[in-house]
Amino acid sequence: MPLDLLNSFFGDSSAGEERTAALLAWLRWQRFGGPAVLVTHQVNITGLTGEVPDSGEMIIVRIHEADPVQVIGHVAAPA
């Protein structure tokens, strides 16, 4: 299911801070009932986590209600 908050803001870096805050608020509001996989772009991942993923790399995070996003793992893209 498409989610506009996951669209890249690479071409408009001024939208980054606001988009990241909105995405984080949305994530904190969700009740997935278990792990969820979201597919997005490097700028979005970096804005949310502070990590710069390699192309195709997965960043595994835990979303807390008030604390910063916690990076708990990485899965490299297949070679």
mmCIF file of the N, C-alpha and C atoms, coordinates in Angstrom:
data_MODEL
# 
_entry.id   MODEL 
# 
loop_
_atom_site.group_PDB 
_atom_site.id 
_atom_site.type_symbol 
_atom_site.label_atom_id 
_atom_site.label_alt_id 
_atom_site.label_comp_id 
_atom_site.label_asym_id 
_atom_site.label_entity_id 
_atom_site.label_seq_id 
_atom_site.pdbx_PDB_ins_code 
_atom_site.Cartn_x 
_atom_site.Cartn_y 
_atom_site.Cartn_z 
_atom_site.occupancy 
_atom_site.B_iso_or_equiv 
_atom_site.pdbx_formal_charge 
_atom_site.auth_seq_id 
_atom_site.auth_comp_id 
_atom_site.auth_asym_id 
_atom_site.auth_atom_id 
_atom_site.pdbx_PDB_model_num 
ATOM 1   N N  . MET A 1 1  ? 0.842  -1.168  0.000  1.00 0.00 ? 1  MET A N  1 
ATOM 2   C CA . MET A 1 1  ? 0.000  0.000   0.000  1.00 0.00 ? 1  MET A CA 1 
ATOM 3   C C  . MET A 1 1  ? 0.892  1.237   0.000  1.00 0.00 ? 1  MET A C  1 
ATOM 4   N N  . PRO A 1 2  ? 0.761  2.123   -0.966 1.00 0.00 ? 2  PRO A N  1 
ATOM 5   C CA . PRO A 1 2  ? 1.592  3.323   -1.037 1.00 0.00 ? 2  PRO A CA 1 
ATOM 6   C C  . PRO A 1 2  ? 1.340  4.266   0.148  1.00 0.00 ? 2  PRO A C  1 
ATOM 7   N N  . LEU A 1 3  ? 2.406  4.897   0.594  1.00 0.00 ? 3  LEU A N  1 
ATOM 8   C CA . LEU A 1 3  ? 2.328  5.877   1.670  1.00 0.00 ? 3  LEU A CA 1 
ATOM 9   C C  . LEU A 1 3  ? 3.180  7.069   1.256  1.00 0.00 ? 3  LEU A C  1 
ATOM 10  N N  . ASP A 1 4  ? 2.557  8.210   1.035  1.00 0.00 ? 4  ASP A N  1 
ATOM 11  C CA . ASP A 1 4  ? 3.273  9.399   0.558  1.00 0.00 ? 4  ASP A CA 1 
ATOM 12  C C  . ASP A 1 4  ? 4.446  9.778   1.455  1.00 0.00 ? 4  ASP A C  1 
ATOM 13  N N  . LEU A 1 5  ? 4.349  9.506   2.748  1.00 0.00 ? 5  LEU A N  1 
ATOM 14  C CA . LEU A 1 5  ? 5.434  9.850   3.669  1.00 0.00 ? 5  LEU A CA 1 
ATOM 15  C C  . LEU A 1 5  ? 6.725  9.111   3.351  1.00 0.00 ? 5  LEU A C  1 
ATOM 16  N N  . LEU A 1 6  ? 6.650  8.026   2.568  1.00 0.00 ? 6  LEU A N  1 
ATOM 17  C CA . LEU A 1 6  ? 7.836  7.265   2.199  1.00 0.00 ? 6  LEU A CA 1 
ATOM 18  C C  . LEU A 1 6  ? 8.439  7.713   0.873  1.00 0.00 ? 6  LEU A C  1 
ATOM 19  N N  . ASN A 1 7  ? 7.793  8.664   0.194  1.00 0.00 ? 7  ASN A N  1 
ATOM 20  C CA . ASN A 1 7  ? 8.335  9.180   -1.059 1.00 0.00 ? 7  ASN A CA 1 
ATOM 21  C C  . ASN A 1 7  ? 9.629  9.949   -0.789 1.00 0.00 ? 7  ASN A C  1 
ATOM 22  N N  . SER A 1 8  ? 10.556 9.858   -1.714 1.00 0.00 ? 8  SER A N  1 
ATOM 23  C CA . SER A 1 8  ? 11.833 10.541  -1.564 1.00 0.00 ? 8  SER A CA 1 
ATOM 24  C C  . SER A 1 8  ? 11.664 12.056  -1.558 1.00 0.00 ? 8  SER A C  1 
ATOM 25  N N  . PHE A 1 9  ? 12.466 12.715  -0.737 1.00 0.00 ? 9  PHE A N  1 
ATOM 26  C CA . PHE A 1 9  ? 12.521 14.177  -0.769 1.00 0.00 ? 9  PHE A CA 1 
ATOM 27  C C  . PHE A 1 9  ? 13.895 14.625  -1.262 1.00 0.00 ? 9  PHE A C  1 
ATOM 28  N N  . PHE A 1 10 ? 14.580 13.741  -2.007 1.00 0.00 ? 10 PHE A N  1 
ATOM 29  C CA . PHE A 1 10 ? 15.915 14.034  -2.516 1.00 0.00 ? 10 PHE A CA 1 
ATOM 30  C C  . PHE A 1 10 ? 15.947 15.329  -3.324 1.00 0.00 ? 10 PHE A C  1 
ATOM 31  N N  . GLY A 1 11 ? 14.952 15.546  -4.166 1.00 0.00 ? 11 GLY A N  1 
ATOM 32  C CA . GLY A 1 11 ? 14.910 16.739  -5.002 1.00 0.00 ? 11 GLY A CA 1 
ATOM 33  C C  . GLY A 1 11 ? 14.482 17.991  -4.267 1.00 0.00 ? 11 GLY A C  1 
ATOM 34  N N  . ASP A 1 12 ? 14.036 17.845  -3.033 1.00 0.00 ? 12 ASP A N  1 
ATOM 35  C CA . ASP A 1 12 ? 13.570 18.986  -2.232 1.00 0.00 ? 12 ASP A CA 1 
ATOM 36  C C  . ASP A 1 12 ? 14.007 18.780  -0.784 1.00 0.00 ? 12 ASP A C  1 
ATOM 37  N N  . SER A 1 13 ? 15.288 18.961  -0.527 1.00 0.00 ? 13 SER A N  1 
ATOM 38  C CA . SER A 1 13 ? 15.832 18.696  0.809  1.00 0.00 ? 13 SER A CA 1 
ATOM 39  C C  . SER A 1 13 ? 15.187 19.567  1.885  1.00 0.00 ? 13 SER A C  1 
ATOM 40  N N  . SER A 1 14 ? 14.579 20.691  1.496  1.00 0.00 ? 14 SER A N  1 
ATOM 41  C CA . SER A 1 14 ? 13.916 21.533  2.494  1.00 0.00 ? 14 SER A CA 1 
ATOM 42  C C  . SER A 1 14 ? 12.706 20.827  3.103  1.00 0.00 ? 14 SER A C  1 
ATOM 43  N N  . ALA A 1 15 ? 12.190 19.801  2.421  1.00 0.00 ? 15 ALA A N  1 
ATOM 44  C CA . ALA A 1 15 ? 11.043 19.046  2.939  1.00 0.00 ? 15 ALA A CA 1 
ATOM 45  C C  . ALA A 1 15 ? 11.466 17.949  3.904  1.00 0.00 ? 15 ALA A C  1 
ATOM 46  N N  . GLY A 1 16 ? 12.765 17.700  4.016  1.00 0.00 ? 16 GLY A N  1 
ATOM 47  C CA . GLY A 1 16 ? 13.260 16.571  4.789  1.00 0.00 ? 16 GLY A CA 1 
ATOM 48  C C  . GLY A 1 16 ? 12.870 16.552  6.251  1.00 0.00 ? 16 GLY A C  1 
ATOM 49  N N  . GLU A 1 17 ? 13.093 17.636  6.942  1.00 0.00 ? 17 GLU A N  1 
ATOM 50  C CA . GLU A 1 17 ? 12.823 17.671  8.379  1.00 0.00 ? 17 GLU A CA 1 
ATOM 51  C C  . GLU A 1 17 ? 11.333 17.472  8.672  1.00 0.00 ? 17 GLU A C  1 
ATOM 52  N N  . GLU A 1 18 ? 10.490 18.161  7.915  1.00 0.00 ? 18 GLU A N  1 
ATOM 53  C CA . GLU A 1 18 ? 9.046  18.045  8.123  1.00 0.00 ? 18 GLU A CA 1 
ATOM 54  C C  . GLU A 1 18 ? 8.548  16.643  7.756  1.00 0.00 ? 18 GLU A C  1 
ATOM 55  N N  . ARG A 1 19 ? 9.036  16.093  6.644  1.00 0.00 ? 19 ARG A N  1 
ATOM 56  C CA . ARG A 1 19 ? 8.611  14.756  6.215  1.00 0.00 ? 19 ARG A CA 1 
ATOM 57  C C  . ARG A 1 19 ? 9.049  13.710  7.223  1.00 0.00 ? 19 ARG A C  1 
ATOM 58  N N  . THR A 1 20 ? 10.282 13.830  7.723  1.00 0.00 ? 20 THR A N  1 
ATOM 59  C CA . THR A 1 20 ? 10.795 12.873  8.704  1.00 0.00 ? 20 THR A CA 1 
ATOM 60  C C  . THR A 1 20 ? 9.975  12.935  9.994  1.00 0.00 ? 20 THR A C  1 
ATOM 61  N N  . ALA A 1 21 ? 9.658  14.122  10.454 1.00 0.00 ? 21 ALA A N  1 
ATOM 62  C CA . ALA A 1 21 ? 8.847  14.267  11.672 1.00 0.00 ? 21 ALA A CA 1 
ATOM 63  C C  . ALA A 1 21 ? 7.460  13.666  11.473 1.00 0.00 ? 21 ALA A C  1 
ATOM 64  N N  . ALA A 1 22 ? 6.871  13.891  10.303 1.00 0.00 ? 22 ALA A N  1 
ATOM 65  C CA . ALA A 1 22 ? 5.543  13.339  10.020 1.00 0.00 ? 22 ALA A CA 1 
ATOM 66  C C  . ALA A 1 22 ? 5.587  11.819  9.939  1.00 0.00 ? 22 ALA A C  1 
ATOM 67  N N  . LEU A 1 23 ? 6.634  11.274  9.316  1.00 0.00 ? 23 LEU A N  1 
ATOM 68  C CA . LEU A 1 23 ? 6.781  9.822   9.229  1.00 0.00 ? 23 LEU A CA 1 
ATOM 69  C C  . LEU A 1 23 ? 6.958  9.222   10.618 1.00 0.00 ? 23 LEU A C  1 
ATOM 70  N N  . LEU A 1 24 ? 7.777  9.828   11.437 1.00 0.00 ? 24 LEU A N  1 
ATOM 71  C CA . LEU A 1 24 ? 7.989  9.318   12.792 1.00 0.00 ? 24 LEU A CA 1 
ATOM 72  C C  . LEU A 1 24 ? 6.689  9.361   13.596 1.00 0.00 ? 24 LEU A C  1 
ATOM 73  N N  . ALA A 1 25 ? 5.939  10.433  13.473 1.00 0.00 ? 25 ALA A N  1 
ATOM 74  C CA . ALA A 1 25 ? 4.648  10.520  14.168 1.00 0.00 ? 25 ALA A CA 1 
ATOM 75  C C  . ALA A 1 25 ? 3.711  9.421   13.678 1.00 0.00 ? 25 ALA A C  1 
ATOM 76  N N  . TRP A 1 26 ? 3.680  9.191   12.373 1.00 0.00 ? 26 TRP A N  1 
ATOM 77  C CA . TRP A 1 26 ? 2.831  8.142   11.810 1.00 0.00 ? 26 TRP A CA 1 
ATOM 78  C C  . TRP A 1 26 ? 3.248  6.765   12.338 1.00 0.00 ? 26 TRP A C  1 
ATOM 79  N N  . LEU A 1 27 ? 4.548  6.507   12.352 1.00 0.00 ? 27 LEU A N  1 
ATOM 80  C CA . LEU A 1 27 ? 5.048  5.214   12.847 1.00 0.00 ? 27 LEU A CA 1 
ATOM 81  C C  . LEU A 1 27 ? 4.690  4.999   14.313 1.00 0.00 ? 27 LEU A C  1 
ATOM 82  N N  . ARG A 1 28 ? 4.800  6.030   15.104 1.00 0.00 ? 28 ARG A N  1 
ATOM 83  C CA . ARG A 1 28 ? 4.479  5.907   16.534 1.00 0.00 ? 28 ARG A CA 1 
ATOM 84  C C  . ARG A 1 28 ? 2.984  5.670   16.758 1.00 0.00 ? 28 ARG A C  1 
ATOM 85  N N  . TRP A 1 29 ? 2.159  6.117   15.836 1.00 0.00 ? 29 TRP A N  1 
ATOM 86  C CA . TRP A 1 29 ? 0.712  5.969   15.954 1.00 0.00 ? 29 TRP A CA 1 
ATOM 87  C C  . TRP A 1 29 ? 0.245  4.571   15.550 1.00 0.00 ? 29 TRP A C  1 
ATOM 88  N N  . GLN A 1 30 ? 1.028  3.900   14.691 1.00 0.00 ? 30 GLN A N  1 
ATOM 89  C CA . GLN A 1 30 ? 0.636  2.591   14.153 1.00 0.00 ? 30 GLN A CA 1 
ATOM 90  C C  . GLN A 1 30 ? 0.709  1.499   15.210 1.00 0.00 ? 30 GLN A C  1 
ATOM 91  N N  . ARG A 1 31 ? -0.145 0.522   15.050 1.00 0.00 ? 31 ARG A N  1 
ATOM 92  C CA . ARG A 1 31 ? -0.105 -0.694  15.860 1.00 0.00 ? 31 ARG A CA 1 
ATOM 93  C C  . ARG A 1 31 ? -0.076 -1.858  14.885 1.00 0.00 ? 31 ARG A C  1 
ATOM 94  N N  . PHE A 1 32 ? 1.128  -2.211  14.431 1.00 0.00 ? 32 PHE A N  1 
ATOM 95  C CA . PHE A 1 32 ? 1.298  -3.228  13.402 1.00 0.00 ? 32 PHE A CA 1 
ATOM 96  C C  . PHE A 1 32 ? 0.998  -4.638  13.923 1.00 0.00 ? 32 PHE A C  1 
ATOM 97  N N  . GLY A 1 33 ? 1.166  -4.876  15.207 1.00 0.00 ? 33 GLY A N  1 
ATOM 98  C CA . GLY A 1 33 ? 0.935  -6.200  15.758 1.00 0.00 ? 33 GLY A CA 1 
ATOM 99  C C  . GLY A 1 33 ? 2.096  -7.151  15.530 1.00 0.00 ? 33 GLY A C  1 
ATOM 100 N N  . GLY A 1 34 ? 3.210  -6.627  15.084 1.00 0.00 ? 34 GLY A N  1 
ATOM 101 C CA . GLY A 1 34 ? 4.406  -7.434  14.814 1.00 0.00 ? 34 GLY A CA 1 
ATOM 102 C C  . GLY A 1 34 ? 5.318  -6.652  13.895 1.00 0.00 ? 34 GLY A C  1 
ATOM 103 N N  . PRO A 1 35 ? 6.371  -7.292  13.442 1.00 0.00 ? 35 PRO A N  1 
ATOM 104 C CA . PRO A 1 35 ? 7.300  -6.607  12.532 1.00 0.00 ? 35 PRO A CA 1 
ATOM 105 C C  . PRO A 1 35 ? 6.598  -6.143  11.257 1.00 0.00 ? 35 PRO A C  1 
ATOM 106 N N  . ALA A 1 36 ? 7.065  -5.042  10.712 1.00 0.00 ? 36 ALA A N  1 
ATOM 107 C CA . ALA A 1 36 ? 6.535  -4.502  9.457  1.00 0.00 ? 36 ALA A CA 1 
ATOM 108 C C  . ALA A 1 36 ? 7.710  -4.135  8.562  1.00 0.00 ? 36 ALA A C  1 
ATOM 109 N N  . VAL A 1 37 ? 7.550  -4.292  7.279  1.00 0.00 ? 37 VAL A N  1 
ATOM 110 C CA . VAL A 1 37 ? 8.579  -3.930  6.306  1.00 0.00 ? 37 VAL A CA 1 
ATOM 111 C C  . VAL A 1 37 ? 8.082  -2.732  5.519  1.00 0.00 ? 37 VAL A C  1 
ATOM 112 N N  . LEU A 1 38 ? 8.844  -1.653  5.569  1.00 0.00 ? 38 LEU A N  1 
ATOM 113 C CA . LEU A 1 38 ? 8.538  -0.446  4.801  1.00 0.00 ? 38 LEU A CA 1 
ATOM 114 C C  . LEU A 1 38 ? 9.673  -0.244  3.813  1.00 0.00 ? 38 LEU A C  1 
ATOM 115 N N  . VAL A 1 39 ? 9.345  0.092   2.584  1.00 0.00 ? 39 VAL A N  1 
ATOM 116 C CA . VAL A 1 39 ? 10.345 0.307   1.541  1.00 0.00 ? 39 VAL A CA 1 
ATOM 117 C C  . VAL A 1 39 ? 10.365 1.789   1.209  1.00 0.00 ? 39 VAL A C  1 
ATOM 118 N N  . THR A 1 40 ? 11.556 2.388   1.304  1.00 0.00 ? 40 THR A N  1 
ATOM 119 C CA . THR A 1 40 ? 11.673 3.819   1.044  1.00 0.00 ? 40 THR A CA 1 
ATOM 120 C C  . THR A 1 40 ? 13.052 4.125   0.463  1.00 0.00 ? 40 THR A C  1 
ATOM 121 N N  . HIS A 1 41 ? 13.478 5.347   0.577  1.00 0.00 ? 41 HIS A N  1 
ATOM 122 C CA . HIS A 1 41 ? 14.690 5.839   -0.067 1.00 0.00 ? 41 HIS A CA 1 
ATOM 123 C C  . HIS A 1 41 ? 15.755 6.198   0.960  1.00 0.00 ? 41 HIS A C  1 
ATOM 124 N N  . GLN A 1 42 ? 16.998 6.277   0.485  1.00 0.00 ? 42 GLN A N  1 
ATOM 125 C CA . GLN A 1 42 ? 18.143 6.553   1.362  1.00 0.00 ? 42 GLN A CA 1 
ATOM 126 C C  . GLN A 1 42 ? 17.945 7.825   2.168  1.00 0.00 ? 42 GLN A C  1 
ATOM 127 N N  . VAL A 1 43 ? 17.459 8.903   1.537  1.00 0.00 ? 43 VAL A N  1 
ATOM 128 C CA . VAL A 1 43 ? 17.314 10.161  2.275  1.00 0.00 ? 43 VAL A CA 1 
ATOM 129 C C  . VAL A 1 43 ? 16.308 10.037  3.410  1.00 0.00 ? 43 VAL A C  1 
ATOM 130 N N  . ASN A 1 44 ? 15.246 9.255   3.182  1.00 0.00 ? 44 ASN A N  1 
ATOM 131 C CA . ASN A 1 44 ? 14.240 9.053   4.218  1.00 0.00 ? 44 ASN A CA 1 
ATOM 132 C C  . ASN A 1 44 ? 14.811 8.232   5.370  1.00 0.00 ? 44 ASN A C  1 
ATOM 133 N N  . ILE A 1 45 ? 15.543 7.183   5.038  1.00 0.00 ? 45 ILE A N  1 
ATOM 134 C CA . ILE A 1 45 ? 16.142 6.321   6.060  1.00 0.00 ? 45 ILE A CA 1 
ATOM 135 C C  . ILE A 1 45 ? 17.163 7.107   6.872  1.00 0.00 ? 45 ILE A C  1 
ATOM 136 N N  . THR A 1 46 ? 17.994 7.874   6.188  1.00 0.00 ? 46 THR A N  1 
ATOM 137 C CA . THR A 1 46 ? 19.000 8.672   6.888  1.00 0.00 ? 46 THR A CA 1 
ATOM 138 C C  . THR A 1 46 ? 18.343 9.716   7.779  1.00 0.00 ? 46 THR A C  1 
ATOM 139 N N  . GLY A 1 47 ? 17.297 10.364  7.296  1.00 0.00 ? 47 GLY A N  1 
ATOM 140 C CA . GLY A 1 47 ? 16.587 11.350  8.112  1.00 0.00 ? 47 GLY A CA 1 
ATOM 141 C C  . GLY A 1 47 ? 15.993 10.738  9.365  1.00 0.00 ? 47 GLY A C  1 
ATOM 142 N N  . LEU A 1 48 ? 15.486 9.533   9.249  1.00 0.00 ? 48 LEU A N  1 
ATOM 143 C CA . LEU A 1 48 ? 14.825 8.870   10.368 1.00 0.00 ? 48 LEU A CA 1 
ATOM 144 C C  . LEU A 1 48 ? 15.807 8.255   11.351 1.00 0.00 ? 48 LEU A C  1 
ATOM 145 N N  . THR A 1 49 ? 16.923 7.714   10.830 1.00 0.00 ? 49 THR A N  1 
ATOM 146 C CA . THR A 1 49 ? 17.832 6.929   11.677 1.00 0.00 ? 49 THR A CA 1 
ATOM 147 C C  . THR A 1 49 ? 19.208 7.545   11.886 1.00 0.00 ? 49 THR A C  1 
ATOM 148 N N  . GLY A 1 50 ? 19.604 8.449   11.006 1.00 0.00 ? 50 GLY A N  1 
ATOM 149 C CA . GLY A 1 50 ? 20.981 8.956   11.047 1.00 0.00 ? 50 GLY A CA 1 
ATOM 150 C C  . GLY A 1 50 ? 21.960 8.023   10.346 1.00 0.00 ? 50 GLY A C  1 
ATOM 151 N N  . GLU A 1 51 ? 21.492 6.888   9.862  1.00 0.00 ? 51 GLU A N  1 
ATOM 152 C CA . GLU A 1 51 ? 22.326 5.908   9.161  1.00 0.00 ? 51 GLU A CA 1 
ATOM 153 C C  . GLU A 1 51 ? 22.245 6.169   7.658  1.00 0.00 ? 51 GLU A C  1 
ATOM 154 N N  . VAL A 1 52 ? 23.344 5.896   6.946  1.00 0.00 ? 52 VAL A N  1 
ATOM 155 C CA . VAL A 1 52 ? 23.353 6.002   5.489  1.00 0.00 ? 52 VAL A CA 1 
ATOM 156 C C  . VAL A 1 52 ? 23.453 4.584   4.936  1.00 0.00 ? 52 VAL A C  1 
ATOM 157 N N  . PRO A 1 53 ? 22.326 4.018   4.486  1.00 0.00 ? 53 PRO A N  1 
ATOM 158 C CA . PRO A 1 53 ? 22.357 2.634   4.022  1.00 0.00 ? 53 PRO A CA 1 
ATOM 159 C C  . PRO A 1 53 ? 22.990 2.504   2.644  1.00 0.00 ? 53 PRO A C  1 
ATOM 160 N N  . ASP A 1 54 ? 23.565 1.334   2.387  1.00 0.00 ? 54 ASP A N  1 
ATOM 161 C CA . ASP A 1 54 ? 24.017 1.003   1.041  1.00 0.00 ? 54 ASP A CA 1 
ATOM 162 C C  . ASP A 1 54 ? 22.787 0.723   0.179  1.00 0.00 ? 54 ASP A C  1 
ATOM 163 N N  . SER A 1 55 ? 22.946 0.759   -1.119 1.00 0.00 ? 55 SER A N  1 
ATOM 164 C CA . SER A 1 55 ? 21.842 0.451   -2.019 1.00 0.00 ? 55 SER A CA 1 
ATOM 165 C C  . SER A 1 55 ? 21.319 -0.955  -1.743 1.00 0.00 ? 55 SER A C  1 
ATOM 166 N N  . GLY A 1 56 ? 20.035 -1.074  -1.483 1.00 0.00 ? 56 GLY A N  1 
ATOM 167 C CA . GLY A 1 56 ? 19.412 -2.364  -1.222 1.00 0.00 ? 56 GLY A CA 1 
ATOM 168 C C  . GLY A 1 56 ? 19.538 -2.867  0.201  1.00 0.00 ? 56 GLY A C  1 
ATOM 169 N N  . GLU A 1 57 ? 20.282 -2.168  1.043  1.00 0.00 ? 57 GLU A N  1 
ATOM 170 C CA . GLU A 1 57 ? 20.459 -2.591  2.435  1.00 0.00 ? 57 GLU A CA 1 
ATOM 171 C C  . GLU A 1 57 ? 19.193 -2.322  3.240  1.00 0.00 ? 57 GLU A C  1 
ATOM 172 N N  . MET A 1 58 ? 18.914 -3.209  4.176  1.00 0.00 ? 58 MET A N  1 
ATOM 173 C CA . MET A 1 58 ? 17.795 -3.007  5.098  1.00 0.00 ? 58 MET A CA 1 
ATOM 174 C C  . MET A 1 58 ? 18.334 -2.510  6.431  1.00 0.00 ? 58 MET A C  1 
ATOM 175 N N  . ILE A 1 59 ? 17.666 -1.532  6.987  1.00 0.00 ? 59 ILE A N  1 
ATOM 176 C CA . ILE A 1 59 ? 17.977 -1.043  8.326  1.00 0.00 ? 59 ILE A CA 1 
ATOM 177 C C  . ILE A 1 59 ? 16.807 -1.468  9.209  1.00 0.00 ? 59 ILE A C  1 
ATOM 178 N N  . ILE A 1 60 ? 17.098 -2.186  10.263 1.00 0.00 ? 60 ILE A N  1 
ATOM 179 C CA . ILE A 1 60 ? 16.061 -2.675  11.167 1.00 0.00 ? 60 ILE A CA 1 
ATOM 180 C C  . ILE A 1 60 ? 16.029 -1.756  12.377 1.00 0.00 ? 60 ILE A C  1 
ATOM 181 N N  . VAL A 1 61 ? 14.833 -1.246  12.675 1.00 0.00 ? 61 VAL A N  1 
ATOM 182 C CA . VAL A 1 61 ? 14.703 -0.275  13.757 1.00 0.00 ? 61 VAL A CA 1 
ATOM 183 C C  . VAL A 1 61 ? 13.587 -0.669  14.709 1.00 0.00 ? 61 VAL A C  1 
ATOM 184 N N  . ARG A 1 62 ? 13.662 -0.089  15.875 1.00 0.00 ? 62 ARG A N  1 
ATOM 185 C CA . ARG A 1 62 ? 12.582 -0.183  16.846 1.00 0.00 ? 62 ARG A CA 1 
ATOM 186 C C  . ARG A 1 62 ? 12.092 1.246   17.069 1.00 0.00 ? 62 ARG A C  1 
ATOM 187 N N  . ILE A 1 63 ? 10.774 1.414   16.994 1.00 0.00 ? 63 ILE A N  1 
ATOM 188 C CA . ILE A 1 63 ? 10.167 2.730   17.180 1.00 0.00 ? 63 ILE A CA 1 
ATOM 189 C C  . ILE A 1 63 ? 9.610  2.793   18.599 1.00 0.00 ? 63 ILE A C  1 
ATOM 190 N N  . HIS A 1 64 ? 10.078 3.756   19.359 1.00 0.00 ? 64 HIS A N  1 
ATOM 191 C CA . HIS A 1 64 ? 9.604  3.966   20.720 1.00 0.00 ? 64 HIS A CA 1 
ATOM 192 C C  . HIS A 1 64 ? 8.612  5.133   20.724 1.00 0.00 ? 64 HIS A C  1 
ATOM 193 N N  . GLU A 1 65 ? 7.765  5.176   21.716 1.00 0.00 ? 65 GLU A N  1 
ATOM 194 C CA . GLU A 1 65 ? 6.752  6.234   21.763 1.00 0.00 ? 65 GLU A CA 1 
ATOM 195 C C  . GLU A 1 65 ? 7.343  7.626   21.927 1.00 0.00 ? 65 GLU A C  1 
ATOM 196 N N  . ALA A 1 66 ? 8.435  7.758   22.664 1.00 0.00 ? 66 ALA A N  1 
ATOM 197 C CA . ALA A 1 66 ? 8.995  9.086   22.890 1.00 0.00 ? 66 ALA A CA 1 
ATOM 198 C C  . ALA A 1 66 ? 10.491 9.155   22.574 1.00 0.00 ? 66 ALA A C  1 
ATOM 199 N N  . ASP A 1 67 ? 11.179 8.036   22.656 1.00 0.00 ? 67 ASP A N  1 
ATOM 200 C CA . ASP A 1 67 ? 12.628 8.031   22.455 1.00 0.00 ? 67 ASP A CA 1 
ATOM 201 C C  . ASP A 1 67 ? 12.975 8.109   20.973 1.00 0.00 ? 67 ASP A C  1 
ATOM 202 N N  . PRO A 1 68 ? 14.226 8.410   20.663 1.00 0.00 ? 68 PRO A N  1 
ATOM 203 C CA . PRO A 1 68 ? 14.645 8.384   19.258 1.00 0.00 ? 68 PRO A CA 1 
ATOM 204 C C  . PRO A 1 68 ? 14.494 6.979   18.669 1.00 0.00 ? 68 PRO A C  1 
ATOM 205 N N  . VAL A 1 69 ? 14.495 6.912   17.347 1.00 0.00 ? 69 VAL A N  1 
ATOM 206 C CA . VAL A 1 69 ? 14.449 5.633   16.654 1.00 0.00 ? 69 VAL A CA 1 
ATOM 207 C C  . VAL A 1 69 ? 15.706 4.850   17.025 1.00 0.00 ? 69 VAL A C  1 
ATOM 208 N N  . GLN A 1 70 ? 15.535 3.587   17.365 1.00 0.00 ? 70 GLN A N  1 
ATOM 209 C CA . GLN A 1 70 ? 16.651 2.729   17.765 1.00 0.00 ? 70 GLN A CA 1 
ATOM 210 C C  . GLN A 1 70 ? 16.999 1.782   16.617 1.00 0.00 ? 70 GLN A C  1 
ATOM 211 N N  . VAL A 1 71 ? 18.202 1.918   16.068 1.00 0.00 ? 71 VAL A N  1 
ATOM 212 C CA . VAL A 1 71 ? 18.678 0.991   15.040 1.00 0.00 ? 71 VAL A CA 1 
ATOM 213 C C  . VAL A 1 71 ? 19.130 -0.273  15.750 1.00 0.00 ? 71 VAL A C  1 
ATOM 214 N N  . ILE A 1 72 ? 18.532 -1.417  15.378 1.00 0.00 ? 72 ILE A N  1 
ATOM 215 C CA . ILE A 1 72 ? 18.874 -2.674  16.037 1.00 0.00 ? 72 ILE A CA 1 
ATOM 216 C C  . ILE A 1 72 ? 19.520 -3.675  15.097 1.00 0.00 ? 72 ILE A C  1 
ATOM 217 N N  . GLY A 1 73 ? 19.642 -3.341  13.804 1.00 0.00 ? 73 GLY A N  1 
ATOM 218 C CA . GLY A 1 73 ? 20.308 -4.261  12.899 1.00 0.00 ? 73 GLY A CA 1 
ATOM 219 C C  . GLY A 1 73 ? 20.380 -3.750  11.474 1.00 0.00 ? 73 GLY A C  1 
ATOM 220 N N  . HIS A 1 74 ? 21.184 -4.450  10.689 1.00 0.00 ? 74 HIS A N  1 
ATOM 221 C CA . HIS A 1 74 ? 21.361 -4.165  9.259  1.00 0.00 ? 74 HIS A CA 1 
ATOM 222 C C  . HIS A 1 74 ? 21.323 -5.500  8.526  1.00 0.00 ? 74 HIS A C  1 
ATOM 223 N N  . VAL A 1 75 ? 20.760 -5.495  7.340  1.00 0.00 ? 75 VAL A N  1 
ATOM 224 C CA . VAL A 1 75 ? 20.804 -6.670  6.461  1.00 0.00 ? 75 VAL A CA 1 
ATOM 225 C C  . VAL A 1 75 ? 21.345 -6.172  5.123  1.00 0.00 ? 75 VAL A C  1 
ATOM 226 N N  . ALA A 1 76 ? 22.520 -6.678  4.765  1.00 0.00 ? 76 ALA A N  1 
ATOM 227 C CA . ALA A 1 76 ? 23.153 -6.242  3.519  1.00 0.00 ? 76 ALA A CA 1 
ATOM 228 C C  . ALA A 1 76 ? 22.381 -6.780  2.310  1.00 0.00 ? 76 ALA A C  1 
ATOM 229 N N  . ALA A 1 77 ? 22.446 -6.052  1.224  1.00 0.00 ? 77 ALA A N  1 
ATOM 230 C CA . ALA A 1 77 ? 21.839 -6.514  -0.028 1.00 0.00 ? 77 ALA A CA 1 
ATOM 231 C C  . ALA A 1 77 ? 22.607 -7.736  -0.507 1.00 0.00 ? 77 ALA A C  1 
ATOM 232 N N  . PRO A 1 78 ? 21.912 -8.684  -1.153 1.00 0.00 ? 78 PRO A N  1 
ATOM 233 C CA . PRO A 1 78 ? 22.616 -9.851  -1.679 1.00 0.00 ? 78 PRO A CA 1 
ATOM 234 C C  . PRO A 1 78 ? 23.679 -9.430  -2.694 1.00 0.00 ? 78 PRO A C  1 
ATOM 235 N N  . ALA A 1 79 ? 24.769 -10.147 -2.703 1.00 0.00 ? 79 ALA A N  1 
ATOM 236 C CA . ALA A 1 79 ? 25.876 -9.816  -3.622 1.00 0.00 ? 79 ALA A CA 1 
ATOM 237 C C  . ALA A 1 79 ? 25.552 -10.228 -5.036 1.00 0.00 ? 79 ALA A C  1 
# 
